[in-house]
Amino acid sequence: MGLKMLLVDDEPLARSRLRTLLADCKSPLAEVAAEAANAAQAMEHLRRQSFDAVLLDIHMPGADGLALAQVLRTLPEAPSVVFVTAYAEHAVSAFELEAVDYLTKPVRLERLQAALSRVDKVRQGRAGGAEPEQEVLVIQDRGRTERVPVTEVLYFKAELKYITVRTASRSYILDGSLSELEDKHGAQFLRVHRNALVSRRAVRALEKHFDAEEGEGWAVRLNGIDESLSVSRRQLSAVREALAS
């Protein structure tokens, strides 16, 4: 059965082009079940029927596409969201809203087909009772936007105005605060110092350590990397508990 699509764009020509492209998509097939020129019209359609995905413009009169996507996340049977926009700079915000894909106009057939494949995987996962998609960090790195699974992160470390995000293979720079990351991912990470959170599952050892600034103390070693991270006296008992468990 083909994917049921809702097109949301205030430009009739843009919707027409998407209809034409969708008609050319073969695997999976897709049908345009409804169209809307703004967020209010889109919500009217969503109240009457369910859709597998919404192809959603960002810049529209009234509530924009990002605001509508935020509302869609609260629906009992939320459709997948694929943003279709002329503006590349909203990619980070889009992925933070768990968009399945982000297409820039003019949309190419192969990119639309790839987006539909992602939508179809989500639909199949829901039908099969699959686990929810894993949490990711959306990171801007050297002019590109990258999704880094939180399960791959070994530690977060505050460095001046930025956060170093370390995986087994490389480091990233993330704009934000350590406290925000702790609030959001505290179940998976353990604070070992005022400037560091480490993955609970990656904790390998606690050892004596000498720091040039703090003198003799303790440090934690993590699976997958050679470096160690200082443990503050205040967090020492929590690290010992994590190791014991």
C-alpha positions in Angstrom: 0.0 0.0 0.0 1.3 3.4 -0.9 2.2 6.1 1.6 -0.5 8.6 2.4 0.9 12.1 2.1 -0.2 15.5 3.2 1.4 18.4 1.2 1.7 21.7 3.2 3.0 24.7 1.2 1.5 28.1 0.6 2.8 28.1 -3.1 0.4 26.2 -5.4 3.3 25.7 -7.9 5.4 24.1 -5.3 2.6 21.7 -4.4 2.1 20.9 -8.0 5.8 20.1 -8.5 5.7 17.8 -5.5 2.6 16.0 -6.8 4.4 15.4 -10.1 7.5 14.1 -8.3 5.5 11.8 -6.0 3.8 10.3 -9.0 7.2 9.3 -10.3 8.3 7.6 -7.1 8.2 3.9 -7.3 9.5 2.2 -4.2 7.7 3.0 -2.0 4.7 4.3 -3.8 3.1 7.5 -2.5 -0.3 9.1 -2.9 -1.3 12.7 -2.2 -4.3 12.3 0.1 -4.7 16.0 0.9 -3.1 19.5 0.5 -2.9 22.6 2.6 -1.7 26.1 2.1 -1.0 26.9 5.8 -0.8 25.3 9.2 -4.5 25.8 10.0 -5.7 24.0 6.9 -3.2 21.2 7.6 -4.6 20.7 11.1 -8.1 20.5 9.7 -7.0 17.6 7.4 -5.2 15.9 10.3 -8.3 16.0 12.5 -10.3 14.2 9.8 -7.8 11.5 8.7 -4.4 10.1 9.4 -1.3 10.4 7.2 2.0 8.5 7.0 3.9 11.7 6.3 3.7 15.5 5.9 5.8 17.2 3.2 6.1 20.5 5.0 7.3 24.0 3.9 8.8 26.2 6.6 8.1 29.8 5.6 4.3 30.2 5.4 1.8 32.8 6.4 0.6 32.4 10.0 2.3 29.6 12.0 5.4 28.4 10.2 6.4 24.9 9.4 8.6 24.5 12.5 5.7 25.5 14.7 3.4 23.0 13.0 5.9 20.2 13.3 6.1 20.9 17.1 2.3 20.4 17.3 2.5 17.3 15.1 4.8 15.6 17.6 2.0 15.7 20.2 -0.6 13.8 18.1 -1.4 10.2 19.1 -0.6 8.9 15.6 2.0 11.5 14.6 2.9 11.4 10.9 6.5 11.5 9.8 7.7 15.0 8.9 9.8 15.8 5.8 10.7 19.4 5.5 10.7 20.8 2.0 12.1 24.3 1.9 14.3 26.8 0.0 16.2 27.6 3.2 19.1 25.3 4.3 19.8 27.2 7.6 16.8 25.6 9.4 18.3 22.0 9.2 19.4 21.9 12.9 16.0 23.0 14.2 14.3 20.5 11.9 16.2 17.5 13.1 15.7 18.6 16.7 12.0 18.2 15.9 12.8 14.7 14.8 12.1 15.3 11.1 12.7 12.2 9.0 14.4 14.3 6.3 15.1 17.8 5.2 14.9 18.6 1.4 15.9 21.8 -0.2 14.1 23.2 -3.2 14.2 22.5 -6.1 13.7 18.9 -4.9 15.3 16.2 -6.9 13.5 12.9 -7.5 16.2 10.7 -6.0 16.3 12.8 -2.8 12.5 12.6 -2.5 12.6 8.9 -3.1 15.2 8.5 -0.3 13.0 10.5 2.1 10.0 8.3 1.3 12.1 5.2 2.1 12.9 6.6 5.5 9.2 7.3 6.0 8.4 3.7 5.0 10.9 2.4 7.5 9.2 4.4 10.3 5.8 3.0 9.2 7.0 -0.6 9.1 8.7 -0.1 12.6 5.4 1.1 14.1 3.5 -1.8 12.5 6.0 -4.3 13.9 6.1 -2.7 17.3 9.8 -1.8 16.9 11.7 0.1 19.5 11.5 3.9 19.1 14.3 5.6 17.1 17.4 6.2 19.2 18.1 9.6 20.6 20.6 11.7 18.6 22.5 14.9 18.9 22.3 17.3 16.0 25.8 18.8 15.5 27.0 21.4 13.1 30.5 20.3 12.0 32.7 21.9 9.3 29.7 23.3 7.4 27.6 20.1 7.6 24.9 18.9 9.9 25.5 15.5 11.5 23.3 13.3 13.7 25.4 11.6 16.4 23.6 8.8 18.4 23.7 9.5 22.1 24.6 5.9 22.8 27.9 6.4 20.9 28.9 9.4 23.2 31.6 8.5 25.8 31.7 11.8 27.5 30.6 15.5 27.4 33.2 18.0 28.7 32.7 21.7 29.1 35.4 23.7 27.4 35.1 27.5 27.6 31.8 28.4 25.8 31.4 25.0 24.1 30.9 21.3 24.9 33.3 18.6 23.6 31.4 15.5 22.6 33.7 12.5 22.5 32.9 9.2 20.8 35.3 6.3 20.3 36.2 7.5 16.9 36.3 11.3 17.1 35.4 14.5 18.9 32.8 17.1 18.1 32.0 20.6 19.3 28.5 21.3 20.5 27.0 24.7 21.5 25.1 24.4 24.8 25.5 23.8 28.5 26.4 20.7 30.5 23.4 21.2 32.8 21.0 21.0 29.8 22.6 17.8 28.6 22.5 16.3 32.2 18.8 17.2 32.4 18.0 15.6 29.1 20.3 12.5 29.2 21.0 12.1 33.0 19.8 8.5 33.0 22.6 7.5 30.6 25.4 9.8 31.9 27.1 10.4 35.2 28.6 13.7 36.4 32.2 13.1 37.5 33.3 16.7 37.7 31.7 20.2 37.4 32.9 20.2 33.8 32.3 16.6 32.7 29.6 13.9 32.2 30.6 10.4 31.3 28.6 7.5 29.8 27.6 5.1 32.6 28.0 2.1 30.4 31.5 3.2 29.4 33.0 3.5 32.9 35.9 1.1 33.1 38.0 2.0 36.1 38.6 4.5 38.9 42.3 5.2 39.6 44.6 7.5 41.5 45.5 10.6 39.5 47.7 13.7 39.8 46.4 17.0 38.4 48.6 20.0 38.1 45.9 22.3 39.3 44.1 20.1 41.9 46.9 18.0 43.1 46.4 14.3 44.0 43.0 12.9 43.3 41.1 10.4 41.2 40.3 9.9 37.6 37.9 7.7 35.6 38.9 5.6 32.6 36.4 4.8 29.9 36.1 1.9 27.4 37.1 2.9 23.9 39.6 5.7 24.6 42.9 6.1 26.3 42.5 9.4 28.0 41.2 9.7 31.6 38.9 12.3 33.2 39.3 13.9 36.6 36.8 13.0 39.2 36.0 15.6 41.9 35.9 14.6 45.5 32.2 15.5 45.6 31.4 13.0 42.8 33.7 10.2 44.0 31.1 8.1 45.8 28.7 8.3 42.8 31.5 7.0 40.5 32.3 4.1 42.9 28.6 3.2 43.0 28.4 3.2 39.2 31.4 0.9 39.0 29.9 -1.5 41.6 26.6 -1.7 39.8 
